[in-house]
């Protein structure tokens, strides 16, 4: 399958979730992620602020702050680059021209200071190959860090093997946490 077709199907699977399923999924994400040894030992965690139909991460962000972790969220930079900004409960957000919310702030954290990263994506192989949203931001950024990388995926969006062509620049994640779509 072409990446565009896999993306389209994965987006449809995410869009089909009910509000009740999203609520259950948000709680399951917190439970699964926070029990990982790499999370428990991490001081600085790079997360994403989920948008629209993505797997919800807002509760995970709040939990990380409550656990005393330094939480960083991405900001898009020119040249398809990104940096991670420290966020707190007082952080304000602005909408990027691509539509996603980004933190307002100037405390940038170097990739080498990050211990744990939740990498967004739409579809994954069991081995950690991923299809993102098509911008290549994480594929450019991930080689700069040695942090443990974890992805969150609906079971319907995980494939035993990649059914899409892999590019030399594609970056794998260390672990894919799989969530069943339940009510």
C-alpha positions in Angstrom: 0.0 0.0 0.0 1.1 3.5 -0.6 1.7 5.7 2.5 -1.2 8.0 1.5 -3.7 5.1 1.5 -2.4 3.9 4.9 -2.6 7.4 6.3 -6.2 7.8 5.0 -7.3 4.5 6.6 -5.6 5.3 9.9 -7.2 8.7 10.0 -10.6 7.1 9.4 -10.1 4.6 12.2 -9.2 7.5 14.6 -12.1 9.7 13.4 -14.5 6.8 14.1 -13.8 6.8 17.8 -16.7 8.0 20.0 -16.3 10.4 22.9 -16.7 7.5 25.3 -14.0 5.6 23.5 -11.7 8.7 23.5 -12.2 9.0 27.3 -11.3 5.4 27.9 -8.3 5.7 25.5 -7.1 8.8 27.4 -7.1 6.8 30.7 -5.5 3.7 29.1 -2.7 5.9 27.7 -1.8 7.3 31.1 -1.9 3.8 32.7 0.2 2.1 30.0 2.8 4.9 29.6 3.3 5.7 33.3 4.0 2.1 34.2 6.9 1.8 31.7 10.3 1.7 33.5 11.7 4.2 31.0 8.9 6.7 31.9 9.4 6.2 35.6 13.1 6.9 35.5 12.7 9.9 33.1 13.2 13.4 34.3 12.4 15.2 31.0 9.6 13.9 28.8 8.8 15.1 25.3 5.1 14.7 24.6 2.7 16.1 21.9 -0.5 18.0 22.4 -2.9 15.8 20.5 -5.1 17.5 17.9 -8.6 16.6 16.7 -8.7 12.9 16.0 -5.3 11.9 17.4 -4.9 9.6 20.4 -5.6 12.0 23.3 -2.5 13.0 25.3 -3.8 15.9 27.5 -4.2 13.7 30.6 -0.7 12.3 30.1 0.7 15.8 30.0 -1.1 16.7 33.2 0.0 13.5 34.9 3.6 14.1 33.9 3.5 17.6 35.5 1.9 16.2 38.6 4.7 13.6 38.8 7.2 16.4 38.8 8.6 15.6 35.4 9.9 18.4 33.1 7.5 18.3 30.2 8.4 19.6 26.8 6.2 20.0 23.7 7.2 20.7 20.1 7.3 23.9 18.2 7.7 23.9 14.4 10.7 25.8 13.1 11.6 26.8 9.5 13.1 24.2 7.3 10.9 21.4 8.6 12.7 21.4 11.9 11.3 21.5 15.4 12.4 22.4 18.9 10.9 21.3 22.3 9.8 24.0 24.7 9.3 23.5 28.5 5.6 23.8 29.5 3.9 24.3 32.8 0.3 24.7 33.9 0.6 28.4 33.2 1.9 28.0 29.6 -0.2 29.6 26.9 -0.6 28.2 23.4 -1.0 29.6 19.9 -2.3 28.0 16.7 0.4 27.3 14.1 -0.5 27.9 10.5 -0.8 24.1 10.1 -3.6 24.1 12.6 -2.0 22.6 15.7 -1.6 24.2 19.0 2.0 25.0 20.1 3.4 26.3 23.4 4.4 29.9 23.7 7.8 30.1 25.4 11.5 30.4 24.9 12.9 27.7 27.2 14.2 25.3 24.5 15.5 21.9 25.7 18.3 20.2 23.8 17.4 16.8 22.4 20.2 15.3 24.5 18.5 16.4 27.7 15.3 14.5 26.9 14.9 11.0 28.5 11.5 9.8 27.0 9.6 10.7 23.9 6.1 9.9 22.8 6.4 10.0 19.0 3.1 10.8 17.2 2.1 8.9 14.1 -0.9 7.4 12.3 0.2 3.8 11.5 3.0 1.6 12.8 4.5 -1.8 12.2 5.0 -4.1 15.2 8.8 -3.4 14.9 8.3 0.4 15.2 8.2 1.6 11.6 5.9 4.5 11.5 3.8 6.6 9.1 3.5 10.1 10.5 1.6 13.1 9.1 3.9 13.6 6.1 6.1 16.5 7.2 9.1 14.5 8.3 9.7 16.6 11.4 10.2 13.7 13.8 12.3 11.8 11.2 14.7 14.8 11.1 14.6 15.3 14.9 14.8 11.7 16.3 18.5 11.1 15.3 19.5 13.9 17.6 18.3 12.2 20.8 19.1 9.0 22.6 15.8 9.1 24.5 13.5 6.1 24.7 10.9 6.5 22.0 7.4 5.2 22.3 4.4 5.5 20.0 0.7 5.2 20.8 -1.5 3.4 18.3 -4.9 1.9 17.8 -4.8 -1.8 17.2 -6.4 -1.3 13.8 -3.4 1.0 12.8 -0.7 -1.5 13.7 0.6 -3.9 11.0 2.7 -7.1 11.5 5.1 -5.8 8.8 5.1 -2.4 7.1 2.7 -2.5 4.2 4.1 0.7 2.8 7.5 1.6 1.3 10.2 2.5 3.8 12.4 5.5 3.1 16.0 5.7 4.2 15.1 8.7 6.3 12.3 7.0 8.2 13.0 6.6 11.9 11.7 3.7 13.9 10.4 4.0 17.5 11.6 1.7 20.3 8.2 0.5 21.3 4.6 0.7 20.1 1.9 0.7 22.7 -1.2 -0.8 21.2 -4.7 0.2 22.4 -7.8 -1.8 21.6 -10.9 0.2 20.5 -13.4 -0.5 23.3 -16.4 1.2 24.9 
